[in-house]
Amino acid sequence: MLGINPLRTEIIRYLAQHPDGATSGTIARAIGAEYRTVYGHLRQLVEANGVLTDGDTGNRKGQWVIYRLNPPALEMAQDEYRRYTAGN
């Protein structure tokens, strides 16, 4: 109804329920989606600042990238959407 990609919504929901974050492969398996598709959505979410990586925070260890939700950015996007739909 609101135009957000259902898979992207699942990724955001998964990360909201797992505040310590997860790899793209873990997320893909958990939500039953193709790894490459999940990875593409994660890259777009990172570019939009809605998701952070352990590299963004300087905590990168090893070869896997851990993705975490960026709650302040998500809240700001939700607030902007509410204002827009309310006509403000």
PDB file of N, CA, C and O in Angstrom:
ATOM      1  N   MET A   1       0.811  -1.193   0.000  1.00  0.00           N
ATOM      2  CA  MET A   1       0.000   0.000   0.000  1.00  0.00           C
ATOM      3  C   MET A   1       0.859   1.264   0.000  1.00  0.00           C
ATOM      4  O   MET A   1       0.577   2.201  -0.747  1.00  0.00           O
ATOM      5  N   LEU A   2       1.880   1.299   0.810  1.00  0.00           N
ATOM      6  CA  LEU A   2       2.657   2.523   0.943  1.00  0.00           C
ATOM      7  C   LEU A   2       3.859   2.583   0.012  1.00  0.00           C
ATOM      8  O   LEU A   2       4.582   3.579   0.002  1.00  0.00           O
ATOM      9  N   GLY A   3       4.080   1.545  -0.760  1.00  0.00           N
ATOM     10  CA  GLY A   3       5.118   1.587  -1.771  1.00  0.00           C
ATOM     11  C   GLY A   3       6.504   1.147  -1.342  1.00  0.00           C
ATOM     12  O   GLY A   3       7.423   1.170  -2.161  1.00  0.00           O
ATOM     13  N   ILE A   4       6.692   0.754  -0.111  1.00  0.00           N
ATOM     14  CA  ILE A   4       8.007   0.271   0.296  1.00  0.00           C
ATOM     15  C   ILE A   4       8.135  -1.196  -0.106  1.00  0.00           C
ATOM     16  O   ILE A   4       7.188  -1.973   0.013  1.00  0.00           O
ATOM     17  N   ASN A   5       9.291  -1.548  -0.571  1.00  0.00           N
ATOM     18  CA  ASN A   5       9.550  -2.913  -1.005  1.00  0.00           C
ATOM     19  C   ASN A   5       9.365  -3.869   0.176  1.00  0.00           C
ATOM     20  O   ASN A   5       9.965  -3.658   1.229  1.00  0.00           O
ATOM     21  N   PRO A   6       8.549  -4.914   0.023  1.00  0.00           N
ATOM     22  CA  PRO A   6       8.296  -5.846   1.128  1.00  0.00           C
ATOM     23  C   PRO A   6       9.568  -6.525   1.650  1.00  0.00           C
ATOM     24  O   PRO A   6       9.698  -6.751   2.853  1.00  0.00           O
ATOM     25  N   LEU A   7      10.494  -6.847   0.764  1.00  0.00           N
ATOM     26  CA  LEU A   7      11.735  -7.479   1.209  1.00  0.00           C
ATOM     27  C   LEU A   7      12.567  -6.502   2.032  1.00  0.00           C
ATOM     28  O   LEU A   7      13.159  -6.881   3.043  1.00  0.00           O
ATOM     29  N   ARG A   8      12.612  -5.252   1.600  1.00  0.00           N
ATOM     30  CA  ARG A   8      13.356  -4.241   2.362  1.00  0.00           C
ATOM     31  C   ARG A   8      12.730  -4.069   3.744  1.00  0.00           C
ATOM     32  O   ARG A   8      13.438  -3.884   4.734  1.00  0.00           O
ATOM     33  N   THR A   9      11.405  -4.131   3.805  1.00  0.00           N
ATOM     34  CA  THR A   9      10.718  -4.052   5.094  1.00  0.00           C
ATOM     35  C   THR A   9      11.117  -5.222   5.987  1.00  0.00           C
ATOM     36  O   THR A   9      11.334  -5.040   7.185  1.00  0.00           O
ATOM     37  N   GLU A  10      11.214  -6.415   5.420  1.00  0.00           N
ATOM     38  CA  GLU A  10      11.634  -7.594   6.190  1.00  0.00           C
ATOM     39  C   GLU A  10      13.060  -7.433   6.712  1.00  0.00           C
ATOM     40  O   GLU A  10      13.353  -7.817   7.845  1.00  0.00           O
ATOM     41  N   ILE A  11      13.937  -6.873   5.901  1.00  0.00           N
ATOM     42  CA  ILE A  11      15.326  -6.651   6.323  1.00  0.00           C
ATOM     43  C   ILE A  11      15.358  -5.676   7.493  1.00  0.00           C
ATOM     44  O   ILE A  11      16.031  -5.927   8.492  1.00  0.00           O
ATOM     45  N   ILE A  12      14.640  -4.572   7.375  1.00  0.00           N
ATOM     46  CA  ILE A  12      14.596  -3.575   8.452  1.00  0.00           C
ATOM     47  C   ILE A  12      14.008  -4.192   9.715  1.00  0.00           C
ATOM     48  O   ILE A  12      14.517  -3.973  10.815  1.00  0.00           O
ATOM     49  N   ARG A  13      12.949  -4.954   9.556  1.00  0.00           N
ATOM     50  CA  ARG A  13      12.312  -5.609  10.713  1.00  0.00           C
ATOM     51  C   ARG A  13      13.285  -6.579  11.384  1.00  0.00           C
ATOM     52  O   ARG A  13      13.401  -6.602  12.610  1.00  0.00           O
ATOM     53  N   TYR A  14      13.981  -7.377  10.575  1.00  0.00           N
ATOM     54  CA  TYR A  14      14.942  -8.328  11.130  1.00  0.00           C
ATOM     55  C   TYR A  14      16.021  -7.586  11.923  1.00  0.00           C
ATOM     56  O   TYR A  14      16.351  -7.976  13.043  1.00  0.00           O
ATOM     57  N   LEU A  15      16.562  -6.527  11.344  1.00  0.00           N
ATOM     58  CA  LEU A  15      17.616  -5.783  12.035  1.00  0.00           C
ATOM     59  C   LEU A  15      17.090  -5.093  13.291  1.00  0.00           C
ATOM     60  O   LEU A  15      17.820  -4.959  14.273  1.00  0.00           O
ATOM     61  N   ALA A  16      15.837  -4.657  13.271  1.00  0.00           N
ATOM     62  CA  ALA A  16      15.246  -4.050  14.468  1.00  0.00           C
ATOM     63  C   ALA A  16      15.141  -5.070  15.599  1.00  0.00           C
ATOM     64  O   ALA A  16      15.264  -4.717  16.771  1.00  0.00           O
ATOM     65  N   GLN A  17      14.913  -6.334  15.246  1.00  0.00           N
ATOM     66  CA  GLN A  17      14.791  -7.397  16.241  1.00  0.00           C
ATOM     67  C   GLN A  17      16.146  -7.961  16.664  1.00  0.00           C
ATOM     68  O   GLN A  17      16.226  -8.721  17.628  1.00  0.00           O
ATOM     69  N   HIS A  18      17.210  -7.594  15.949  1.00  0.00           N
ATOM     70  CA  HIS A  18      18.562  -8.081  16.239  1.00  0.00           C
ATOM     71  C   HIS A  18      19.516  -6.894  16.313  1.00  0.00           C
ATOM     72  O   HIS A  18      20.291  -6.667  15.385  1.00  0.00           O
ATOM     73  N   PRO A  19      19.466  -6.131  17.411  1.00  0.00           N
ATOM     74  CA  PRO A  19      20.245  -4.891  17.504  1.00  0.00           C
ATOM     75  C   PRO A  19      21.759  -5.080  17.416  1.00  0.00           C
ATOM     76  O   PRO A  19      22.477  -4.126  17.116  1.00  0.00           O
ATOM     77  N   ASP A  20      22.254  -6.285  17.669  1.00  0.00           N
ATOM     78  CA  ASP A  20      23.693  -6.520  17.526  1.00  0.00           C
ATOM     79  C   ASP A  20      24.089  -6.683  16.070  1.00  0.00           C
ATOM     80  O   ASP A  20      25.277  -6.737  15.754  1.00  0.00           O
ATOM     81  N   GLY A  21      23.103  -6.762  15.177  1.00  0.00           N
ATOM     82  CA  GLY A  21      23.358  -6.847  13.753  1.00  0.00           C
ATOM     83  C   GLY A  21      23.556  -8.265  13.271  1.00  0.00           C
ATOM     84  O   GLY A  21      23.509  -9.220  14.047  1.00  0.00           O
ATOM     85  N   ALA A  22      23.782  -8.383  11.961  1.00  0.00           N
ATOM     86  CA  ALA A  22      23.968  -9.689  11.337  1.00  0.00           C
ATOM     87  C   ALA A  22      24.624  -9.502   9.979  1.00  0.00           C
ATOM     88  O   ALA A  22      24.624  -8.405   9.419  1.00  0.00           O
ATOM     89  N   THR A  23      25.179 -10.580   9.462  1.00  0.00           N
ATOM     90  CA  THR A  23      25.741 -10.547   8.117  1.00  0.00           C
ATOM     91  C   THR A  23      24.611 -10.623   7.095  1.00  0.00           C
ATOM     92  O   THR A  23      23.486 -10.996   7.427  1.00  0.00           O
ATOM     93  N   SER A  24      24.914 -10.274   5.873  1.00  0.00           N
ATOM     94  CA  SER A  24      23.900 -10.345   4.817  1.00  0.00           C
ATOM     95  C   SER A  24      23.433 -11.780   4.610  1.00  0.00           C
ATOM     96  O   SER A  24      22.255 -12.015   4.344  1.00  0.00           O
ATOM     97  N   GLY A  25      24.343 -12.739   4.729  1.00  0.00           N
ATOM     98  CA  GLY A  25      23.967 -14.145   4.581  1.00  0.00           C
ATOM     99  C   GLY A  25      23.029 -14.614   5.672  1.00  0.00           C
ATOM    100  O   GLY A  25      22.071 -15.341   5.406  1.00  0.00           O
ATOM    101  N   THR A  26      23.299 -14.202   6.899  1.00  0.00           N
ATOM    102  CA  THR A  26      22.432 -14.560   8.024  1.00  0.00           C
ATOM    103  C   THR A  26      21.040 -13.971   7.831  1.00  0.00           C
ATOM    104  O   THR A  26      20.033 -14.642   8.059  1.00  0.00           O
ATOM    105  N   ILE A  27      20.995 -12.718   7.413  1.00  0.00           N
ATOM    106  CA  ILE A  27      19.708 -12.061   7.183  1.00  0.00           C
ATOM    107  C   ILE A  27      18.947 -12.778   6.071  1.00  0.00           C
ATOM    108  O   ILE A  27      17.753 -13.044   6.203  1.00  0.00           O
ATOM    109  N   ALA A  28      19.638 -13.088   4.980  1.00  0.00           N
ATOM    110  CA  ALA A  28      18.996 -13.757   3.839  1.00  0.00           C
ATOM    111  C   ALA A  28      18.392 -15.093   4.256  1.00  0.00           C
ATOM    112  O   ALA A  28      17.252 -15.399   3.905  1.00  0.00           O
ATOM    113  N   ARG A  29      19.152 -15.886   5.001  1.00  0.00           N
ATOM    114  CA  ARG A  29      18.637 -17.185   5.454  1.00  0.00           C
ATOM    115  C   ARG A  29      17.440 -17.008   6.386  1.00  0.00           C
ATOM    116  O   ARG A  29      16.455 -17.740   6.285  1.00  0.00           O
ATOM    117  N   ALA A  30      17.529 -16.040   7.286  1.00  0.00           N
ATOM    118  CA  ALA A  30      16.468 -15.844   8.275  1.00  0.00           C
ATOM    119  C   ALA A  30      15.147 -15.419   7.640  1.00  0.00           C
ATOM    120  O   ALA A  30      14.077 -15.808   8.108  1.00  0.00           O
ATOM    121  N   ILE A  31      15.219 -14.626   6.583  1.00  0.00           N
ATOM    122  CA  ILE A  31      13.979 -14.138   5.978  1.00  0.00           C
ATOM    123  C   ILE A  31      13.602 -14.911   4.717  1.00  0.00           C
ATOM    124  O   ILE A  31      12.600 -14.607   4.070  1.00  0.00           O
ATOM    125  N   GLY A  32      14.411 -15.913   4.372  1.00  0.00           N
ATOM    126  CA  GLY A  32      14.092 -16.774   3.238  1.00  0.00           C
ATOM    127  C   GLY A  32      14.217 -16.100   1.887  1.00  0.00           C
ATOM    128  O   GLY A  32      13.378 -16.287   1.006  1.00  0.00           O
ATOM    129  N   ALA A  33      15.279 -15.310   1.730  1.00  0.00           N
ATOM    130  CA  ALA A  33      15.478 -14.582   0.474  1.00  0.00           C
ATOM    131  C   ALA A  33      16.854 -14.897  -0.108  1.00  0.00           C
ATOM    132  O   ALA A  33      17.729 -15.414   0.586  1.00  0.00           O
ATOM    133  N   GLU A  34      17.032 -14.584  -1.375  1.00  0.00           N
ATOM    134  CA  GLU A  34      18.313 -14.780  -2.045  1.00  0.00           C
ATOM    135  C   GLU A  34      19.350 -13.814  -1.475  1.00  0.00           C
ATOM    136  O   GLU A  34      19.063 -12.638  -1.251  1.00  0.00           O
ATOM    137  N   TYR A  35      20.555 -14.326  -1.246  1.00  0.00           N
ATOM    138  CA  TYR A  35      21.631 -13.520  -0.681  1.00  0.00           C
ATOM    139  C   TYR A  35      21.889 -12.264  -1.510  1.00  0.00           C
ATOM    140  O   TYR A  35      21.976 -11.166  -0.960  1.00  0.00           O
ATOM    141  N   ARG A  36      22.010 -12.415  -2.818  1.00  0.00           N
ATOM    142  CA  ARG A  36      22.357 -11.269  -3.675  1.00  0.00           C
ATOM    143  C   ARG A  36      21.290 -10.178  -3.616  1.00  0.00           C
ATOM    144  O   ARG A  36      21.609  -8.990  -3.646  1.00  0.00           O
ATOM    145  N   THR A  37      20.047 -10.580  -3.535  1.00  0.00           N
ATOM    146  CA  THR A  37      18.956  -9.611  -3.448  1.00  0.00           C
ATOM    147  C   THR A  37      19.018  -8.868  -2.123  1.00  0.00           C
ATOM    148  O   THR A  37      18.878  -7.645  -2.085  1.00  0.00           O
ATOM    149  N   VAL A  38      19.229  -9.602  -1.037  1.00  0.00           N
ATOM    150  CA  VAL A  38      19.345  -8.982   0.287  1.00  0.00           C
ATOM    151  C   VAL A  38      20.542  -8.043   0.310  1.00  0.00           C
ATOM    152  O   VAL A  38      20.449  -6.926   0.818  1.00  0.00           O
ATOM    153  N   TYR A  39      21.662  -8.490  -0.236  1.00  0.00           N
ATOM    154  CA  TYR A  39      22.867  -7.659  -0.270  1.00  0.00           C
ATOM    155  C   TYR A  39      22.591  -6.347  -1.013  1.00  0.00           C
ATOM    156  O   TYR A  39      23.010  -5.282  -0.560  1.00  0.00           O
ATOM    157  N   GLY A  40      21.897  -6.417  -2.135  1.00  0.00           N
ATOM    158  CA  GLY A  40      21.568  -5.207  -2.890  1.00  0.00           C
ATOM    159  C   GLY A  40      20.726  -4.236  -2.083  1.00  0.00           C
ATOM    160  O   GLY A  40      20.970  -3.030  -2.103  1.00  0.00           O
ATOM    161  N   HIS A  41      19.737  -4.756  -1.375  1.00  0.00           N
ATOM    162  CA  HIS A  41      18.905  -3.898  -0.529  1.00  0.00           C
ATOM    163  C   HIS A  41      19.723  -3.317   0.621  1.00  0.00           C
ATOM    164  O   HIS A  41      19.558  -2.148   0.968  1.00  0.00           O
ATOM    165  N   LEU A  42      20.593  -4.114   1.210  1.00  0.00           N
ATOM    166  CA  LEU A  42      21.433  -3.608   2.297  1.00  0.00           C
ATOM    167  C   LEU A  42      22.325  -2.473   1.816  1.00  0.00           C
ATOM    168  O   LEU A  42      22.488  -1.475   2.518  1.00  0.00           O
ATOM    169  N   ARG A  43      22.907  -2.612   0.624  1.00  0.00           N
ATOM    170  CA  ARG A  43      23.766  -1.549   0.087  1.00  0.00           C
ATOM    171  C   ARG A  43      22.962  -0.260  -0.078  1.00  0.00           C
ATOM    172  O   ARG A  43      23.458   0.823   0.232  1.00  0.00           O
ATOM    173  N   GLN A  44      21.724  -0.370  -0.565  1.00  0.00           N
ATOM    174  CA  GLN A  44      20.884   0.819  -0.720  1.00  0.00           C
ATOM    175  C   GLN A  44      20.531   1.424   0.640  1.00  0.00           C
ATOM    176  O   GLN A  44      20.501   2.645   0.790  1.00  0.00           O
ATOM    177  N   LEU A  45      20.269   0.578   1.616  1.00  0.00           N
ATOM    178  CA  LEU A  45      19.971   1.073   2.961  1.00  0.00           C
ATOM    179  C   LEU A  45      21.189   1.729   3.600  1.00  0.00           C
ATOM    180  O   LEU A  45      21.054   2.717   4.322  1.00  0.00           O
ATOM    181  N   VAL A  46      22.371   1.190   3.339  1.00  0.00           N
ATOM    182  CA  VAL A  46      23.609   1.805   3.836  1.00  0.00           C
ATOM    183  C   VAL A  46      23.798   3.173   3.179  1.00  0.00           C
ATOM    184  O   VAL A  46      24.112   4.149   3.859  1.00  0.00           O
ATOM    185  N   GLU A  47      23.609   3.246   1.869  1.00  0.00           N
ATOM    186  CA  GLU A  47      23.753   4.521   1.156  1.00  0.00           C
ATOM    187  C   GLU A  47      22.771   5.566   1.673  1.00  0.00           C
ATOM    188  O   GLU A  47      23.085   6.756   1.692  1.00  0.00           O
ATOM    189  N   ALA A  48      21.592   5.133   2.090  1.00  0.00           N
ATOM    190  CA  ALA A  48      20.576   6.040   2.625  1.00  0.00           C
ATOM    191  C   ALA A  48      20.784   6.324   4.112  1.00  0.00           C
ATOM    192  O   ALA A  48      20.022   7.085   4.708  1.00  0.00           O
ATOM    193  N   ASN A  49      21.812   5.717   4.718  1.00  0.00           N
ATOM    194  CA  ASN A  49      22.161   5.881   6.130  1.00  0.00           C
ATOM    195  C   ASN A  49      21.155   5.224   7.073  1.00  0.00           C
ATOM    196  O   ASN A  49      21.169   5.500   8.273  1.00  0.00           O
ATOM    197  N   GLY A  50      20.288   4.363   6.554  1.00  0.00           N
ATOM    198  CA  GLY A  50      19.334   3.664   7.409  1.00  0.00           C
ATOM    199  C   GLY A  50      19.938   2.455   8.089  1.00  0.00           C
ATOM    200  O   GLY A  50      19.421   1.970   9.096  1.00  0.00           O
ATOM    201  N   VAL A  51      21.042   1.972   7.530  1.00  0.00           N
ATOM    202  CA  VAL A  51      21.759   0.823   8.077  1.00  0.00           C
ATOM    203  C   VAL A  51      23.238   1.178   8.134  1.00  0.00           C
ATOM    204  O   VAL A  51      23.777   1.807   7.224  1.00  0.00           O
ATOM    205  N   LEU A  52      23.879   0.768   9.212  1.00  0.00           N
ATOM    206  CA  LEU A  52      25.318   0.975   9.394  1.00  0.00           C
ATOM    207  C   LEU A  52      26.035  -0.360   9.296  1.00  0.00           C
ATOM    208  O   LEU A  52      25.448  -1.412   9.549  1.00  0.00           O
ATOM    209  N   THR A  53      27.304  -0.309   8.928  1.00  0.00           N
ATOM    210  CA  THR A  53      28.137  -1.512   8.940  1.00  0.00           C
ATOM    211  C   THR A  53      29.172  -1.377  10.032  1.00  0.00           C
ATOM    212  O   THR A  53      29.435  -0.276  10.516  1.00  0.00           O
ATOM    213  N   ASP A  54      29.763  -2.498  10.424  1.00  0.00           N
ATOM    214  CA  ASP A  54      30.802  -2.433  11.449  1.00  0.00           C
ATOM    215  C   ASP A  54      31.992  -1.621  10.953  1.00  0.00           C
ATOM    216  O   ASP A  54      32.726  -1.060  11.766  1.00  0.00           O
ATOM    217  N   GLY A  55      32.199  -1.544   9.657  1.00  0.00           N
ATOM    218  CA  GLY A  55      33.251  -0.694   9.105  1.00  0.00           C
ATOM    219  C   GLY A  55      32.965   0.779   9.324  1.00  0.00           C
ATOM    220  O   GLY A  55      33.891   1.570   9.504  1.00  0.00           O
ATOM    221  N   ASP A  56      31.683   1.160   9.311  1.00  0.00           N
ATOM    222  CA  ASP A  56      31.292   2.550   9.547  1.00  0.00           C
ATOM    223  C   ASP A  56      31.641   2.990  10.961  1.00  0.00           C
ATOM    224  O   ASP A  56      31.946   4.159  11.193  1.00  0.00           O
ATOM    225  N   THR A  57      31.598   2.068  11.895  1.00  0.00           N
ATOM    226  CA  THR A  57      31.839   2.397  13.299  1.00  0.00           C
ATOM    227  C   THR A  57      33.274   2.116  13.727  1.00  0.00           C
ATOM    228  O   THR A  57      33.627   2.327  14.887  1.00  0.00           O
ATOM    229  N   GLY A  58      34.105   1.641  12.795  1.00  0.00           N
ATOM    230  CA  GLY A  58      35.496   1.347  13.117  1.00  0.00           C
ATOM    231  C   GLY A  58      35.687   0.051  13.870  1.00  0.00           C
ATOM    232  O   GLY A  58      36.757  -0.179  14.433  1.00  0.00           O
ATOM    233  N   ASN A  59      34.676  -0.805  13.897  1.00  0.00           N
ATOM    234  CA  ASN A  59      34.745  -2.059  14.649  1.00  0.00           C
ATOM    235  C   ASN A  59      34.905  -3.281  13.765  1.00  0.00           C
ATOM    236  O   ASN A  59      34.664  -4.398  14.223  1.00  0.00           O
ATOM    237  N   ARG A  60      35.300  -3.108  12.531  1.00  0.00           N
ATOM    238  CA  ARG A  60      35.390  -4.235  11.594  1.00  0.00           C
ATOM    239  C   ARG A  60      36.454  -5.215  12.044  1.00  0.00           C
ATOM    240  O   ARG A  60      37.597  -4.840  12.305  1.00  0.00           O
ATOM    241  N   LYS A  61      36.062  -6.477  12.131  1.00  0.00           N
ATOM    242  CA  LYS A  61      36.978  -7.554  12.495  1.00  0.00           C
ATOM    243  C   LYS A  61      36.699  -8.719  11.573  1.00  0.00           C
ATOM    244  O   LYS A  61      35.568  -9.200  11.498  1.00  0.00           O
ATOM    245  N   GLY A  62      37.712  -9.173  10.878  1.00  0.00           N
ATOM    246  CA  GLY A  62      37.519 -10.316  10.002  1.00  0.00           C
ATOM    247  C   GLY A  62      36.953  -9.918   8.656  1.00  0.00           C
ATOM    248  O   GLY A  62      36.896  -8.738   8.309  1.00  0.00           O
ATOM    249  N   GLN A  63      36.533 -10.929   7.899  1.00  0.00           N
ATOM    250  CA  GLN A  63      36.098 -10.694   6.527  1.00  0.00           C
ATOM    251  C   GLN A  63      34.613 -10.422   6.381  1.00  0.00           C
ATOM    252  O   GLN A  63      34.194  -9.927   5.334  1.00  0.00           O
ATOM    253  N   TRP A  64      33.805 -10.720   7.376  1.00  0.00           N
ATOM    254  CA  TRP A  64      32.361 -10.537   7.265  1.00  0.00           C
ATOM    255  C   TRP A  64      31.954  -9.141   7.695  1.00  0.00           C
ATOM    256  O   TRP A  64      32.524  -8.568   8.624  1.00  0.00           O
ATOM    257  N   VAL A  65      30.977  -8.614   7.018  1.00  0.00           N
ATOM    258  CA  VAL A  65      30.430  -7.301   7.353  1.00  0.00           C
ATOM    259  C   VAL A  65      29.164  -7.512   8.176  1.00  0.00           C
ATOM    260  O   VAL A  65      28.276  -8.274   7.792  1.00  0.00           O
ATOM    261  N   ILE A  66      29.099  -6.831   9.301  1.00  0.00           N
ATOM    262  CA  ILE A  66      27.917  -6.880  10.157  1.00  0.00           C
ATOM    263  C   ILE A  66      27.088  -5.627   9.878  1.00  0.00           C
ATOM    264  O   ILE A  66      27.592  -4.506   9.932  1.00  0.00           O
ATOM    265  N   TYR A  67      25.818  -5.840   9.583  1.00  0.00           N
ATOM    266  CA  TYR A  67      24.893  -4.737   9.310  1.00  0.00           C
ATOM    267  C   TYR A  67      24.020  -4.518  10.531  1.00  0.00           C
ATOM    268  O   TYR A  67      23.523  -5.465  11.139  1.00  0.00           O
ATOM    269  N   ARG A  68      23.841  -3.233  10.885  1.00  0.00           N
ATOM    270  CA  ARG A  68      22.997  -2.858  12.020  1.00  0.00           C
ATOM    271  C   ARG A  68      22.056  -1.741  11.594  1.00  0.00           C
ATOM    272  O   ARG A  68      22.403  -0.899  10.766  1.00  0.00           O
ATOM    273  N   LEU A  69      20.884  -1.746  12.161  1.00  0.00           N
ATOM    274  CA  LEU A  69      19.930  -0.678  11.909  1.00  0.00           C
ATOM    275  C   LEU A  69      20.459   0.615  12.525  1.00  0.00           C
ATOM    276  O   LEU A  69      21.107   0.586  13.571  1.00  0.00           O
ATOM    277  N   ASN A  70      20.188   1.735  11.885  1.00  0.00           N
ATOM    278  CA  ASN A  70      20.532   3.051  12.413  1.00  0.00           C
ATOM    279  C   ASN A  70      19.228   3.673  12.918  1.00  0.00           C
ATOM    280  O   ASN A  70      18.563   4.393  12.172  1.00  0.00           O
ATOM    281  N   PRO A  71      18.849   3.404  14.184  1.00  0.00           N
ATOM    282  CA  PRO A  71      17.540   3.839  14.687  1.00  0.00           C
ATOM    283  C   PRO A  71      17.249   5.331  14.525  1.00  0.00           C
ATOM    284  O   PRO A  71      16.133   5.676  14.136  1.00  0.00           O
ATOM    285  N   PRO A  72      18.200   6.241  14.807  1.00  0.00           N
ATOM    286  CA  PRO A  72      17.870   7.663  14.620  1.00  0.00           C
ATOM    287  C   PRO A  72      17.499   8.001  13.172  1.00  0.00           C
ATOM    288  O   PRO A  72      16.587   8.792  12.936  1.00  0.00           O
ATOM    289  N   ALA A  73      18.194   7.411  12.216  1.00  0.00           N
ATOM    290  CA  ALA A  73      17.886   7.676  10.803  1.00  0.00           C
ATOM    291  C   ALA A  73      16.525   7.099  10.434  1.00  0.00           C
ATOM    292  O   ALA A  73      15.771   7.724   9.689  1.00  0.00           O
ATOM    293  N   LEU A  74      16.204   5.921  10.943  1.00  0.00           N
ATOM    294  CA  LEU A  74      14.903   5.310  10.663  1.00  0.00           C
ATOM    295  C   LEU A  74      13.778   6.148  11.266  1.00  0.00           C
ATOM    296  O   LEU A  74      12.751   6.367  10.623  1.00  0.00           O
ATOM    297  N   GLU A  75      13.971   6.616  12.498  1.00  0.00           N
ATOM    298  CA  GLU A  75      12.955   7.450  13.145  1.00  0.00           C
ATOM    299  C   GLU A  75      12.748   8.749  12.374  1.00  0.00           C
ATOM    300  O   GLU A  75      11.617   9.208  12.220  1.00  0.00           O
ATOM    301  N   MET A  76      13.839   9.341  11.890  1.00  0.00           N
ATOM    302  CA  MET A  76      13.737  10.574  11.119  1.00  0.00           C
ATOM    303  C   MET A  76      12.961  10.336   9.819  1.00  0.00           C
ATOM    304  O   MET A  76      12.115  11.148   9.443  1.00  0.00           O
ATOM    305  N   ALA A  77      13.248   9.229   9.137  1.00  0.00           N
ATOM    306  CA  ALA A  77      12.536   8.903   7.898  1.00  0.00           C
ATOM    307  C   ALA A  77      11.050   8.673   8.172  1.00  0.00           C
ATOM    308  O   ALA A  77      10.198   9.108   7.397  1.00  0.00           O
ATOM    309  N   GLN A  78      10.740   7.985   9.279  1.00  0.00           N
ATOM    310  CA  GLN A  78       9.339   7.748   9.630  1.00  0.00           C
ATOM    311  C   GLN A  78       8.626   9.063   9.937  1.00  0.00           C
ATOM    312  O   GLN A  78       7.485   9.270   9.525  1.00  0.00           O
ATOM    313  N   ASP A  79       9.310   9.954  10.667  1.00  0.00           N
ATOM    314  CA  ASP A  79       8.722  11.258  10.983  1.00  0.00           C
ATOM    315  C   ASP A  79       8.482  12.079   9.721  1.00  0.00           C
ATOM    316  O   ASP A  79       7.434  12.708   9.582  1.00  0.00           O
ATOM    317  N   GLU A  80       9.448  12.076   8.798  1.00  0.00           N
ATOM    318  CA  GLU A  80       9.289  12.807   7.537  1.00  0.00           C
ATOM    319  C   GLU A  80       8.104  12.259   6.751  1.00  0.00           C
ATOM    320  O   GLU A  80       7.326  13.019   6.174  1.00  0.00           O
ATOM    321  N   TYR A  81       7.973  10.942   6.735  1.00  0.00           N
ATOM    322  CA  TYR A  81       6.865  10.315   6.005  1.00  0.00           C
ATOM    323  C   TYR A  81       5.523  10.699   6.624  1.00  0.00           C
ATOM    324  O   TYR A  81       4.567  11.002   5.910  1.00  0.00           O
ATOM    325  N   ARG A  82       5.457  10.684   7.953  1.00  0.00           N
ATOM    326  CA  ARG A  82       4.215  11.071   8.640  1.00  0.00           C
ATOM    327  C   ARG A  82       3.839  12.516   8.320  1.00  0.00           C
ATOM    328  O   ARG A  82       2.679  12.818   8.041  1.00  0.00           O
ATOM    329  N   ARG A  83       4.834  13.404   8.364  1.00  0.00           N
ATOM    330  CA  ARG A  83       4.562  14.813   8.057  1.00  0.00           C
ATOM    331  C   ARG A  83       4.085  14.967   6.611  1.00  0.00           C
ATOM    332  O   ARG A  83       3.151  15.718   6.331  1.00  0.00           O
ATOM    333  N   TYR A  84       4.735  14.249   5.704  1.00  0.00           N
ATOM    334  CA  TYR A  84       4.367  14.330   4.291  1.00  0.00           C
ATOM    335  C   TYR A  84       2.932  13.857   4.068  1.00  0.00           C
ATOM    336  O   TYR A  84       2.153  14.521   3.384  1.00  0.00           O
ATOM    337  N   THR A  85       2.586  12.704   4.650  1.00  0.00           N
ATOM    338  CA  THR A  85       1.236  12.171   4.435  1.00  0.00           C
ATOM    339  C   THR A  85       0.170  13.016   5.132  1.00  0.00           C
ATOM    340  O   THR A  85      -0.997  12.994   4.741  1.00  0.00           O
ATOM    341  N   ALA A  86       0.573  13.759   6.164  1.00  0.00           N
ATOM    342  CA  ALA A  86      -0.366  14.643   6.855  1.00  0.00           C
ATOM    343  C   ALA A  86      -0.515  15.986   6.133  1.00  0.00           C
ATOM    344  O   ALA A  86      -1.357  16.806   6.498  1.00  0.00           O
ATOM    345  N   GLY A  87       0.312  16.199   5.107  1.00  0.00           N
ATOM    346  CA  GLY A  87       0.225  17.441   4.344  1.00  0.00           C
ATOM    347  C   GLY A  87       1.058  18.571   4.905  1.00  0.00           C
ATOM    348  O   GLY A  87       0.854  19.733   4.552  1.00  0.00           O
ATOM    349  N   ASN A  88       1.997  18.241   5.776  1.00  0.00           N
ATOM    350  CA  ASN A  88       2.859  19.277   6.378  1.00  0.00           C
ATOM    351  C   ASN A  88       4.189  19.367   5.669  1.00  0.00           C
ATOM    352  O   ASN A  88       5.033  20.182   6.042  1.00  0.00           O
TER     353      ASN A  88
END
